[in-house]
Amino acid sequence: MKYTFTIIAITCGIAYGSSAASAQVSPISGTVVIPDSSKERLEDIGYRSHTNLLLYELREPLEPPYLRASEDARFSSGNPRADESTRRSIEIGSTRGVAPAGGPGGGNFYETPASLACVYGLTAPVAGCSPTATTALPTGGGRAIAIVDAYDDPNAASDLAAFNAEFGIVAANFQVVYATGTRPPVDPSGGWEIEEALDIEWAHAMAPNAALFLVEAASSKNADLLTAVSVASNLVAQAGGGEVSMSWGGSEFTKEINDESYFQTPSVVYFASSGDGPGPLWPSVSPNVVSSAGTTVSRNPSSGAFQQEVAWANTGSGPSSFFAIPSYQAPLAGIIGKNRGTPDLAFDADPHTGVWVYDSYPANGKTGWRVVGGTSVAAPSLAGVINAAGSFYTSSAAELTAIYAELGQGIGFSDIVSGTCYHYAGYLAGPGWDFCSGVGSVSGYQGK
């Protein structure tokens, strides 16, 4: 995967429903960090996959007064175990002054499950959809969603519980499954662990009533990941249908077409991240997978009010080198050409407009609340939205046929008409399907 982070100008509309004075929050600067798990080496192509997550590392503001005081004075019950428990609970909630929006300290305008549910029309509308003021959560979902990732996240269940507690989400019907029957090793870099935390937290947030499986592959080798996909597919099929989410991938390779049977289990719809750099990504390019791209959610920097959604410059996109155009894209052959075009759908993924994730396993030297971006956000979130929509199509092709049938109808999807992507910013977002955002982002549950 090739990463070139580009600063783009976003056309700012008028923020509605929330004045600058109503919820002012001091901005905190940050920098985008690519974890080791999201880096692709030349020798990995066709052999090993990588995550598609990016960390937005906040530069801490001045410490709040309680941290400038002597910490020893704060934790002085005389019971060392109780003192440590109190210290940990405060640190989890405060993240040293950078707390999740809606949580202790008020946070900033990074995205919460409620704020994006508002933006995407999954809950009753709230003017501005500000992360600091929007609290309504999705309540739907059914059957099952299976997340496939590599390595073991030993804290997956407790991190999911902490995320749910912070945002008021119902407890998950959650199970960790080892794809080979043996617990995999951890990823020492922590990249795959934060990937797993992101995937289960946001899939559950979008479809809280669905049974949730985390299927852990023995490693990030494609052979191991595909073994896990088979296990995940069977679990979902046995639950009566649902979705499998894959937030990983790699550059295309000549033998990728030989793996199509892994994405064709009846009653299962597959989602994969389209990538965080120019060009298409496998398995997102499979015609039996919903290719999930990223957007940028523009917010008023003073009030947090939603302004508009534009294409994310670094989203993976483009025509496949090996797959022919599927029937559901045939009406777009004049735009796409003879090969499968990606992406299909889009969801917020710009790390500068990232989502809150709770991960207690060290990644990039840090634990706790993190702001995360990349199309790793899009795949599980869209899987959750599609699950909650309740259609439960018999295959990805059937799901995609329904999605593409709504193109241009103004129902169920928001057309992304601004922004650029791909090499040299060569693709323009515009009316109708485009290589930056596909059909567009979701808008409510219709048409899915």
N, C-alpha and C positions, 0 to 999 in steps of 0.2 A: 504494500500500500504506500502510495506516495502522498506525503503530507506537505501542503503549502498553505499556511494560514494567511489569509488575505483580509485586510481591513476594508470593508465596503461601506459605502454611504447608504443609509436606509432613509427612504422618503418618509418623513414624519407627518402623519395626519393629525387632526385635532383630537386630543384626548377627550373622551366623553365621560360624563357621569361622575367625575371625581376631580375636584379642584386641587391645585398644587398645594394649597394650604391644608387640605383635609387629612393627608397621611404622609407628610414629608419624612423621608428616611435618608440619612446621609449615605451616599454611594461608597462602596468599598471597592478599590481597584483590585485587579487580580491578573493572573497570567495563565495561559493554557499550557498544560503539561500532558505529553503523550506517555502513558505508562509503557513499560517494556512489553506487556502483553498485547499492546496495540501496534507494535512495530513488525513489519514484514521484511524478512531477509530474502534475497534472491533464491536461496536454496529451499525456502519454505514453500514455494509455489507448487501447488498440486500435492503437497505432502503434509503441511501443517497449516492450521488456521490461526487467526489472531482475533482479539476482541476489537470492537469498534466504539470504545469509550474514550473520552477525553476529560481530564480533570481540570476544573477551573479553580486554581489555587488562590484563595482570597488572601490579600495582604492585610494582616490583622490591624485593626484600628488601635488607638490607645487603649490600654486595658481599662475596663470599667473599674470603678472605685473599689469594689469588693475584692478584686484581684490585686490591686495595688497595696491593699492592707496585708498584714502578716497572715499567711494562710494558716500558720500554726494556731493563731488565735481563733480562726474560724472553725477549726476542727478540734475541739477541746473537750469532748465529752468524757474523756478518760478511758473509753473503750476503743482500742485500736481498730477492731473489726468494724464497729459502727462508724467510727470516724472515716475509715476508708470507703465504706458504703455511701456515706453522705457526700464525701468528696467526689466519688464517681458519678453519683446522680446529678450533682451540680454541674460537673464537667460535661456530661452527656447533654444536659438541657441547655447549657450556655455556650458550649463550644468556644469558650474564651471570648465571649462577646459577639460571636457570629452564629446566631441560632437560626433554625428553620423559620421561615415566614409563618406566622400563626402560632409559633411556639414561644418559649421563654425569650424575652428580649426583643421580640417583634421581627427580627430578621431584616432582610432586604427584599428586593423584588425578584428573587429567584423563584422558580416555579414549584408549586405544591400540587398535590392531586386535585384539590378544590379549584385552584386558579386555572388549571388547564381544562378541567371538566367544564368550567364556565366558558372559557374561550372556545371550546369545541362543541358547545351546545348540548352537553350531556346532562346538565342540571338546569334548574330554573335560572334565567338570566339575571345577572347582577351588574349594574352599571360599572364599567371599568374593569371588572374581573380582577381586581388587585389581589396579589398574594397575601397582603396584610389584612384584607377585609372579607375575602370570599371563603366560606366555610362549607357550603353544600357539597356533598360527595356523591359519586356514582353509587347506586345501590343494586345494580343488576348482576347478571352473570349466572351461569349454570354449567352443568356437565363438568368439563375439565380443561385446564390449560397445563401443558408440560413445557418447562424451561429446560433446554439442553445447554450445558456448559462443561468446560473441562476442569479437572482437578476438584478438590474438596474445599468447601467453605465450612469450617467447623462451627462457625457462629451464625449460620444461615437462619435457623429458627429464632434465635434470640434477637438477631438484628431485625428480622421481619416483625417480631412482636414490639420492639422499640419503635419502629417506624409507624406501626398501626396505632400505638399508644399516643404518639406525638400528634398525629393528624386525626384521631378519632375514628379510625377505620376498624370495622369489625374484625375479630380474630379470624385467621385463615384456617381452612381445612387443608393443611399443608403436610407434605411428606417428602423427605429426601430419599432418593433411590440411587444406588450405585449400579451403573450400567453393567458392570461385569460381576456384580455380587460381592465385590471386595472394595472396601473404602479406598478411594484414590489418594495419592499424596496431595499435599497443598502446593500451590504455586508460591515459591518463596518471595517473589516480587510483590505479591498481594494483588496483582492486576486482575486475575481471574476471580479472586474472591470478591472484589468490589463489583465486578461484572455480575456475579451471581446475586449479590445484594440488590443491585439496581434492577435486575430482571424480575426477581420474585416480588420486590416491593411495588414496582409500577404495574406489573400484570395484575397483581392482587388489588391494587388501588382502583384500576379501571373496571375490574370484574370481581368484586369482593365475595360474591356468592358461588363462584366457580371453585371446584376442587383444584388444588394447585400442587403440581409435582415439580421438584427440582431433580433432574436426572443428570448425575455427574459422570462424565467420561473419564477414563483412566488417564488421558493426557490430551494435549491439543492437536495430536496427529489426526488427520482427516479420518483414517480408519477407525480410530477410537471414538471420535465424535459421531460418525455415522452409525456405529454400534449403539451409541446412546440414543440417536434419533430413532432407531428401530424400537428400542425399549420404550421410549417416550410415546411413539405412535401407538404401540399396543396398549399402553396405559390409557391413552385418550380414547381409543376405539372401544375399550372395555367399559369406559364410563359413559358410553353412548354418543361420543363425538366431542369435537372441540378443536383446540388449536395447539400446535407445537411452535415454539418461538426459538429462533437461533440468532443470537446477536453477534455471531462470529462469521468469519469467511476469509477468503483470500483471492488473489488475482486469478483470472480464468486460466484453465489449462486444458490441453487437448482431450484428455480422457474424462472430463467432467460429465459428459453425456452418458457415461456408463453407470452413473450413480443415481439415475432418475427413479429407480424403483424405491429408493428410500423415502421419496416424497409423494408416494401414491397410495398410502394406506387409506382404504375407504373410511369416510366419516371424519377425516382429519384435514384441517386447513393449515398450511405451513407458512410461517412468516420468517423473513431474514433481513438483517440490516443491509442496506445498499452500499455501505462503506463511508469512510470519512476522508476521501480524497478523489481526485479525478478518475473516471473510468468505472466500469461495472465490476461487481464483485460476485464470486460464487459463494454460497448457493443462491444468492439473491437473483441471479440471472436465470435460474431454472424457470421454465414455463409453468411448473407445478408449485411455485413458491410466490407468495405476495412480497414483492420487493418494497422495502420500507425505507423511505428517504427522510431527510431532515429539513427543517425550516428554521427561520429566525422569528421569534415572537418579539415584536417591538413594543416597548412600554415607555410611557412618559417617565423620565428619570426623577421627577419630583413627586408625582402622585402615584406612580405605579399603574396607572390606567392603561389598559390594552389599546394600542393604536392600530397596528396592522400586522399581518403575517406575510413574510417575504421568503423567497428561496434562500437557503443557506449556501453560501459560496462553495463550501467544501464537501457538500453531500456527494456520495457516490452516484454515478449515473452513466448512461450511454447504452449503445447497442451491444448485444452479445457478439462475441467472435465466432461462436459455435452453434448456438441454438437458433433455429428458424423462428420466424414470427408466428406466435400462436393464433388460433382462430379468434380469440377475444380481442386481439389487437389488429386484426385484418383491416377494419375500416380506417385505421390510422397509418396504413402502409405508406402513404404519401409523405408522412412525417418521419416515421420510424425506419422505413426501408424494409429489407427482406429478413432481417434478424430480430429476435426478441429485444424489445426496448425496455429499459429500466429507468426510473422506478415506476411503481404502481400507485402507491399512496405516500403521504408525508405526515410528519408529526414533529413537534419542536425537538431540535437536536443541537442547535448552536450552543457550544459551551458557555458563551457569553450570556445566553438566556437559558441556562441550564436548570436542571431539576435537583431537588434535595434528595439525597440518599444517605441512609445510615449504615455504616460499615465499621465494625469494631475490630476487624482484622487489619493489621498495618498494610497500607498501600502508599507508596511514595513517602514513606516515613511518617504517615499520619493515620489517625483513627477518628471515628466519630462522624459527625455530620459533614457531608461533602457536597459541593455543587458539581454535577456531572453532566456532560453533554456527549455528543456523538450519536450516530444512528443506532447504537446499542440502546438508546432511550426509545427509539421509534418502534422497533420490532415488538418488544413485549407489551408496550402501551397499546399499539394498534391491535395486537392479538387480544388484549383485554377488551377493547372497544367492540371488536367484531364479536367476541364471545357474548358480551352483554346485549348486543343487538338481537341475539336469539334466533337467527335463521338456521345456523348449524348446517351449512351446505355439505354435500357428500364428498367434496374434493376442493382443492385450491382452484382448479380450473373452473369449477362451478361458481365458487365465490368470486373469482375475477370476472367471469362472464356477467354476473349480476352487477358488479362494480362498474365495469365498462359500459353496461347498458344505461347507466345513469349519467354518463358523460354529456354535459351540455344541458341537462334537465333542470339544474339548479336545486336538486334535492339530495340531501345526504352528504354533500361534499362542498368544500369551499375552494373555488378556483384560486390558485396562487398566480398572480399576474405580474409580479415585480421581482427583480433580482436576477442573478446569473449563477452559472456553475460550470463545471468541467474545465478542461485544459484551456488556458488563456481566457477564462470566463466566456467560452465560446457559445454556450447554450443560454438562451434567454427564456426566463419564465414569461408566459403570456396566456391569453385566453385559450381555454381548452387544454388538452393533454400536452405536456412538455417534458423534456428530458431532465428538468430540475425537480419537479414535484409530482410527476405523473398526473393522475386525475385531480389531485389536490389533497388538502387535509380533510379530516372528517368534520361533519357538521350534523350532530344528532345521530340517531340510530337508524334512520331510514336508508334504504338502498344498499344495505349490507347483509 
